[in-house]
Amino acid sequence: MELLKSPLAPANFPNMPAIDGVQLSTRACGIKYQGRKDVLLMAFDEGSTIGGVLTKSLTCSAPVECCQEHLKFGQARAIVVNSGNANAFTGKLGNASVSRTVAATAAELGCAKESIFVASTGVIGEPLPDERITSALGQLKSDLSSDHWQAAAEAIMTTDTFAKGASVKTQVGGKTVTINGIAKGSGMIAPDMATMLSFIATDAALSSAVVQSLISRGADLSFNAITVDSDTSTSDTVLLCATGKAGNAIYQDINAPELADFVSALNGLLRDLAHQVVRDGEGASKFVSIFVSGAESDTAAKKIGLAIANSPLVKTAIAGEDANWGRVVMAVGKSGERADRDKLSIAMGGVIIAKDGQRVEGFDEGPVAQHMKGQDIEVAVDVGICTGSATVWTCDLTHGYIEINADYRS
């Protein structure tokens, strides 16, 4: 089925400047889709470092297992990505296809196999025709360019309705550095990584240990704080590469004052990409921010927030523009985290609906009903226990989600 562009999509793909030490190319290899580019090659100059966060699914894909192993070495020369086929639940065939792709790419670029990373997204359970990728590597290498960021974002899409990208410039120790990132994701989105891929690159000089710490922390505040449908994919992969071409001094502690601006910029970029994934949630018509405070800890607050965000009853109420705060109460109660019923307060669109465990006297639903008609919905909950807080993001649940996923393999 042809998918209409999400009503929550950004107006345009952002301007993404070249990053010294990074080149990209794409090609139509007919993995599943005909007439569209479905393979991406990202190449990095020698000396580039890498860190990553991967799905915790116990049925993870062969590409995820490959990335897990290669991340131990901390060096990157290339990432090869295909869309249309997840190469998951493919047994020995999947492992063999990854091995062939890695070996062929390493031979093409003249580098160690351990510096090659692969990622796949699409249908689960179908053998990957990897020969269509390896036979195209020569042309992909010839087509490498520093300005193919939008094409790269488009090549990794599956049920996405728009390409997702973000870019920011910042400072490290007095040196100007650039960070670019692309992502894909639309459904099967839940924390523990989501059903998504994201690839971020910077010209900053960073040790592999620092890169790993940065992406681990950043993912917890962004990709691991979003949900579309509570389902965790077999294929989630987020990789951050640093080429070192900016020439800044290398700091071994991510809490170093010289890295403060970079950490803030990176986390902002990751959050931007994560929000774009939610804004492209399958069938989504509303972007929902849920802020939880007063919890026993930040972790508890996040769990309560996700219980609200993953509730089909909450999500369908929002789709129907119904300020049904009783469903929020229900979701808080089922989270398993401590909440004081008689201190609970709930607000929507900044309007307090319930306080001290009951609806506020004289509550006027008019302003809240008007807020629910918008595209950006805000829900705030205080559970009255302690000072823990967290923000999570989700979208509403509409008939469109059913239609997209009922027809996904056809």
C-alpha positions as CSV (number, residue, x, y, z in Angstrom):
1,M,0.0,0.0,0.0
2,E,1.2,3.6,-0.7
3,L,1.7,5.5,2.5
4,L,0.8,9.1,2.8
5,K,3.3,11.4,4.5
6,S,2.7,11.8,8.2
7,P,0.8,15.0,9.2
8,L,3.4,15.4,11.9
9,A,6.4,15.4,9.5
10,P,8.9,18.3,9.4
11,A,8.4,20.7,6.6
12,N,11.8,19.8,5.0
13,F,14.8,17.6,5.3
14,P,17.5,19.6,7.1
15,N,20.6,20.9,5.4
16,M,23.3,18.5,6.4
17,P,26.9,19.7,5.6
18,A,29.7,17.4,4.7
19,I,31.7,15.9,7.6
20,D,35.4,15.4,7.0
21,G,36.2,11.7,6.9
22,V,32.7,10.5,6.1
23,Q,31.4,9.5,2.6
24,L,28.1,7.9,1.6
25,S,26.5,6.2,-1.4
26,T,23.2,4.5,-2.1
27,R,22.0,2.0,-4.7
28,A,18.8,0.2,-5.7
29,C,19.6,-3.5,-5.3
30,G,16.1,-5.0,-5.3
31,I,16.3,-6.5,-1.8
32,K,12.5,-6.2,-1.5
33,Y,11.5,-2.9,-3.1
34,Q,11.6,-2.3,-6.9
35,G,12.6,1.1,-8.3
36,R,14.0,2.6,-5.1
37,K,17.3,2.7,-3.4
38,D,17.6,0.2,-0.6
39,V,21.3,-0.2,0.2
40,L,23.5,2.4,2.0
41,L,27.3,2.4,2.3
42,M,28.8,4.8,4.8
43,A,32.6,4.9,4.6
44,F,34.9,6.4,7.2
45,D,38.5,7.4,7.1
46,E,41.1,5.3,8.8
47,G,41.3,6.0,12.6
48,S,37.6,6.6,13.0
49,T,36.2,5.4,16.3
50,I,32.7,3.9,17.0
51,G,30.3,3.1,19.7
52,G,26.8,1.7,19.6
53,V,23.6,0.7,21.3
54,L,21.7,-2.4,20.1
55,T,18.5,-4.1,20.8
56,K,18.2,-6.3,23.9
57,S,15.8,-8.6,22.1
58,L,16.5,-12.3,22.7
59,T,15.6,-13.0,19.1
60,C,18.0,-10.3,17.7
61,S,19.1,-10.5,14.1
62,A,22.4,-11.7,12.7
63,P,23.5,-8.1,11.8
64,V,23.0,-7.1,15.5
65,E,25.2,-10.0,16.6
66,C,27.9,-8.9,14.2
67,C,27.8,-5.3,15.5
68,Q,27.9,-6.6,19.1
69,E,31.1,-8.4,18.3
70,H,32.8,-5.7,16.2
71,L,32.0,-2.9,18.7
72,K,34.5,-4.6,21.0
73,F,37.3,-3.3,18.7
74,G,36.1,0.3,18.7
75,Q,37.2,1.1,15.1
76,A,35.0,1.8,12.0
77,R,35.7,1.9,8.3
78,A,32.2,1.2,7.0
79,I,28.6,0.6,7.7
80,V,26.5,-1.3,5.2
81,V,22.7,-1.0,5.6
82,N,19.9,-2.6,3.7
83,S,16.1,-2.0,3.9
84,G,13.3,-4.4,3.0
85,N,14.7,-7.5,4.8
86,A,15.7,-7.7,8.5
87,N,17.9,-10.8,8.1
88,A,16.4,-11.8,11.4
89,F,15.3,-15.4,12.4
90,T,17.2,-16.6,9.4
91,G,19.5,-19.1,11.3
92,K,22.8,-20.1,9.7
93,L,21.8,-18.5,6.5
94,G,21.6,-15.1,8.2
95,N,25.0,-15.6,9.8
96,A,26.5,-16.7,6.5
97,S,25.1,-13.7,4.6
98,V,26.5,-11.3,7.2
99,S,29.9,-12.9,7.0
100,R,29.9,-12.6,3.2
101,T,28.9,-9.0,3.3
102,V,31.5,-8.1,5.9
103,A,34.3,-10.0,4.0
104,A,33.4,-8.4,0.6
105,T,33.2,-4.9,2.1
106,A,36.5,-5.3,3.9
107,A,38.1,-6.5,0.7
108,E,36.7,-3.6,-1.3
109,L,37.9,-1.0,1.2
110,G,41.2,-2.8,2.1
111,C,40.5,-2.9,5.8
112,A,40.0,-5.3,8.7
113,K,36.7,-7.2,8.9
114,E,36.3,-6.0,12.5
115,S,35.9,-2.4,11.3
116,I,32.9,-3.3,9.1
117,F,29.4,-3.0,10.6
118,V,26.1,-4.1,9.0
119,A,22.5,-3.4,9.7
120,S,19.3,-4.6,8.2
121,T,15.6,-3.6,8.5
122,G,12.4,-5.0,7.0
123,V,10.6,-8.3,7.0
124,I,11.6,-10.9,9.6
125,G,12.2,-14.5,8.6
126,E,13.1,-14.2,4.9
127,P,16.7,-15.1,3.8
128,L,18.6,-12.1,2.7
129,P,19.8,-12.2,-0.9
130,D,23.2,-10.7,0.1
131,E,24.6,-11.3,-3.4
132,R,22.6,-8.3,-4.5
133,I,24.5,-6.2,-2.0
134,T,28.0,-7.6,-2.5
135,S,27.7,-7.4,-6.3
136,A,27.0,-3.7,-5.9
137,L,29.9,-2.8,-3.6
138,G,32.2,-1.7,-6.4
139,Q,29.7,0.8,-7.7
140,L,28.8,1.9,-4.2
141,K,32.4,2.6,-3.5
142,S,32.8,4.5,-6.8
143,D,29.7,6.6,-5.9
144,L,30.9,7.6,-2.5
145,S,30.4,11.3,-1.8
146,S,30.2,13.6,1.3
147,D,26.9,15.2,0.4
148,H,24.5,12.2,0.1
149,W,22.9,12.5,3.5
150,Q,19.3,12.8,2.4
151,A,19.7,9.9,-0.1
152,A,21.2,7.9,2.8
153,A,18.2,8.6,5.0
154,E,15.8,7.6,2.2
155,A,17.6,4.3,1.4
156,I,17.1,2.9,5.0
157,M,13.3,3.6,5.1
158,T,10.7,0.8,5.3
159,T,7.2,2.0,6.4
160,D,8.6,5.4,7.1
161,T,6.7,8.2,5.3
162,F,9.6,10.7,5.5
163,A,13.4,10.7,5.7
164,K,14.8,11.6,9.1
165,G,17.9,13.7,9.6
166,A,19.4,16.2,11.9
167,S,22.6,18.3,12.0
168,V,24.3,20.6,14.6
169,K,27.6,22.4,15.0
170,T,29.2,22.9,18.4
171,Q,32.6,23.3,20.0
172,V,35.1,20.9,21.6
173,G,38.1,22.5,23.3
174,G,37.8,25.6,21.0
175,K,37.5,23.6,17.8
176,T,34.3,23.8,15.8
177,V,32.8,20.3,15.2
178,T,29.8,19.0,13.2
179,I,27.4,16.2,14.1
180,N,25.1,14.7,11.5
181,G,22.6,11.9,12.1
182,I,19.9,9.9,10.2
183,A,17.3,7.5,11.4
184,K,14.5,5.2,10.3
185,G,11.6,4.0,12.3
186,S,7.8,4.1,12.2
187,G,6.4,1.0,13.9
188,M,7.5,-1.8,16.3
189,I,8.9,1.1,18.4
190,A,9.5,0.6,22.1
191,P,12.4,1.3,24.4
192,D,15.2,-1.2,24.7
193,M,16.0,0.4,21.5
194,A,13.2,0.8,19.2
195,T,12.6,-0.8,15.8
196,M,14.8,1.6,14.3
197,L,18.2,2.3,12.9
198,S,20.2,5.4,13.4
199,F,23.6,6.4,12.3
200,I,25.4,9.5,13.6
201,A,28.8,10.8,12.6
202,T,31.0,13.6,13.8
203,D,34.4,15.0,12.9
204,A,35.3,15.4,16.6
205,A,38.2,13.5,17.9
206,L,36.9,11.1,20.5
207,S,38.3,7.8,22.0
208,S,36.2,4.7,21.4
209,A,35.5,4.5,25.1
210,V,34.1,8.0,25.2
211,V,32.1,7.5,22.0
212,Q,30.5,4.4,23.6
213,S,29.7,6.3,26.8
214,L,28.2,9.2,24.9
215,I,25.9,7.1,22.8
216,S,24.8,4.9,25.7
217,R,23.8,7.8,27.8
218,G,22.3,9.7,24.9
219,A,20.2,6.8,23.8
220,D,18.7,6.5,27.3
221,L,17.5,10.1,27.1
222,S,16.1,9.8,23.5
223,F,15.6,6.5,21.6
224,N,15.0,4.6,24.9
225,A,12.4,7.2,25.9
226,I,10.0,6.8,22.9
227,T,7.4,4.3,22.1
228,V,4.8,3.9,19.3
229,D,3.3,0.5,20.0
230,S,5.3,-1.2,22.9
231,D,6.9,-3.7,20.5
232,T,10.7,-4.1,20.6
233,S,12.4,-5.0,17.3
234,T,14.9,-7.7,16.5
235,S,17.1,-5.2,14.6
236,D,17.5,-2.0,16.5
237,T,20.9,-0.4,15.9
238,V,22.3,3.0,16.8
239,L,25.9,3.7,15.9
240,L,28.0,6.8,16.5
241,C,31.2,7.3,14.6
242,A,33.9,10.0,15.2
243,T,36.5,10.7,12.5
244,G,38.8,12.9,14.5
245,K,39.3,15.3,11.6
246,A,38.4,18.4,13.6
247,G,41.7,18.1,15.3
248,N,40.6,18.8,18.9
249,A,42.3,17.4,21.9
250,I,41.0,14.0,23.0
251,Y,39.5,13.9,26.5
252,Q,39.1,10.6,28.3
253,D,36.3,11.6,30.6
254,I,32.9,12.5,29.1
255,N,32.3,14.8,32.1
256,A,35.3,16.9,31.1
257,P,34.2,20.6,30.9
258,E,35.6,20.8,27.4
259,L,33.0,18.2,26.3
260,A,30.0,19.8,27.9
261,D,28.8,21.7,24.7
262,F,29.4,18.6,22.6
263,V,27.4,16.4,25.0
264,S,24.5,18.8,25.0
265,A,24.5,19.1,21.2
266,L,24.7,15.4,20.7
267,N,21.9,14.7,23.1
268,G,19.8,17.4,21.4
269,L,20.4,15.8,18.0
270,L,19.5,12.3,19.3
271,R,16.3,13.7,20.9
272,D,15.4,15.4,17.6
273,L,15.8,12.1,15.6
274,A,13.9,10.2,18.3
275,H,11.0,12.7,18.1
276,Q,11.0,12.4,14.3
277,V,10.5,8.6,14.7
278,V,7.5,9.2,16.9
279,R,6.1,11.8,14.6
280,D,6.2,9.1,11.9
281,G,4.6,6.5,14.0
282,E,2.4,4.3,11.9
283,G,-0.9,6.0,11.5
284,A,0.0,8.8,13.9
285,S,-1.9,12.1,14.0
286,K,-0.7,13.4,17.3
287,F,2.7,13.8,19.0
288,V,2.4,13.2,22.8
289,S,4.8,14.3,25.5
290,I,4.3,12.7,28.9
291,F,6.1,14.3,31.9
292,V,6.0,12.3,35.2
293,S,7.2,13.8,38.5
294,G,7.0,12.9,42.2
295,A,8.2,9.4,41.6
296,E,10.4,7.3,43.9
297,S,13.2,7.6,41.4
298,D,13.9,8.8,37.8
299,T,13.8,5.1,36.7
300,A,10.4,4.7,38.4
301,A,9.1,7.9,36.7
302,K,10.2,6.6,33.3
303,K,8.4,3.3,33.9
304,I,5.2,5.1,34.9
305,G,5.5,7.3,31.9
306,L,5.9,4.4,29.6
307,A,2.9,2.6,31.1
308,I,0.8,5.7,30.2
309,A,2.5,6.0,26.7
310,N,1.9,2.3,25.9
311,S,-1.7,2.1,27.0
312,P,-4.0,1.5,24.0
313,L,-6.8,3.1,26.0
314,V,-4.8,6.3,26.6
315,K,-3.6,6.4,23.0
316,T,-7.0,5.8,21.4
317,A,-8.6,8.4,23.7
318,I,-6.0,10.9,22.4
319,A,-6.7,9.9,18.9
320,G,-10.4,10.6,19.5
321,E,-9.4,13.9,21.1
322,D,-11.0,12.8,24.4
323,A,-9.4,14.2,27.6
324,N,-10.1,10.9,29.4
325,W,-7.9,11.4,32.4
326,G,-9.3,8.3,34.1
327,R,-7.4,6.2,31.6
328,V,-4.2,8.0,32.7
329,V,-5.0,7.1,36.4
330,M,-5.5,3.5,35.3
331,A,-2.1,3.4,33.5
332,V,-0.3,4.9,36.5
333,G,-1.8,2.2,38.7
334,K,-0.8,-0.7,36.5
335,S,2.8,0.4,36.2
336,G,3.9,-1.4,39.3
337,E,5.7,1.6,40.6
338,R,4.7,3.4,43.9
339,A,2.1,6.1,43.5
340,D,0.0,7.8,46.2
341,R,-3.6,7.7,45.0
342,D,-4.6,10.6,47.3
343,K,-1.8,12.9,46.2
344,L,-2.0,12.1,42.5
345,S,-2.3,15.1,40.2
346,I,-2.9,15.2,36.4
347,A,-2.7,18.0,33.9
348,M,-3.3,18.1,30.1
349,G,-2.2,21.1,28.0
350,G,-1.0,22.8,31.2
351,V,-4.5,22.7,32.7
352,I,-4.8,20.9,36.0
353,I,-7.6,18.3,35.8
354,A,-7.1,16.3,39.0
355,K,-5.3,17.1,42.2
356,D,-4.8,15.4,45.6
357,G,-6.5,12.2,44.2
358,Q,-9.6,13.7,42.7
359,R,-10.9,16.0,40.0
360,V,-10.4,19.7,40.9
361,E,-13.5,21.6,41.9
362,G,-15.1,23.6,39.2
363,F,-13.0,21.9,36.4
364,D,-13.8,23.4,33.0
365,E,-13.0,20.8,30.3
366,G,-13.3,23.4,27.5
367,P,-9.6,24.5,27.4
368,V,-8.4,20.9,27.6
369,A,-10.8,19.8,24.9
370,Q,-9.4,22.5,22.7
371,H,-5.8,21.4,23.4
372,M,-6.7,17.8,22.5
373,K,-7.7,19.0,19.0
374,G,-4.1,20.0,18.3
375,Q,-1.2,17.9,17.0
376,D,1.1,18.3,20.0
377,I,-0.4,16.9,23.2
378,E,1.1,17.4,26.7
379,V,0.3,15.2,29.7
380,A,1.8,15.8,33.1
381,V,1.4,13.5,36.1
382,D,2.7,13.9,39.7
383,V,2.5,10.7,41.7
384,G,3.2,12.2,45.1
385,I,6.0,10.0,46.4
386,C,9.4,11.6,46.0
387,T,11.4,13.7,43.5
388,G,12.0,11.3,40.6
389,S,11.0,12.6,37.2
390,A,11.2,11.6,33.5
391,T,9.8,12.6,30.1
392,V,8.7,10.1,27.4
393,W,7.2,10.6,24.0
394,T,4.6,8.7,22.0
395,C,1.9,9.1,19.5
396,D,-1.8,8.3,19.3
397,L,-3.2,5.0,18.1
398,T,-5.5,5.2,15.0
399,H,-7.0,2.9,12.4
400,G,-4.0,3.7,10.2
401,Y,-1.7,1.6,12.4
402,I,-3.9,-1.4,11.8
403,E,-4.1,-0.8,8.0
404,I,-0.3,-0.4,7.6
405,N,0.6,-3.5,9.6
406,A,-2.2,-5.7,8.3
407,D,-0.7,-5.2,4.8
408,Y,3.0,-5.0,5.6
409,R,4.1,-8.3,3.9
410,S,1.8,-8.0,0.9
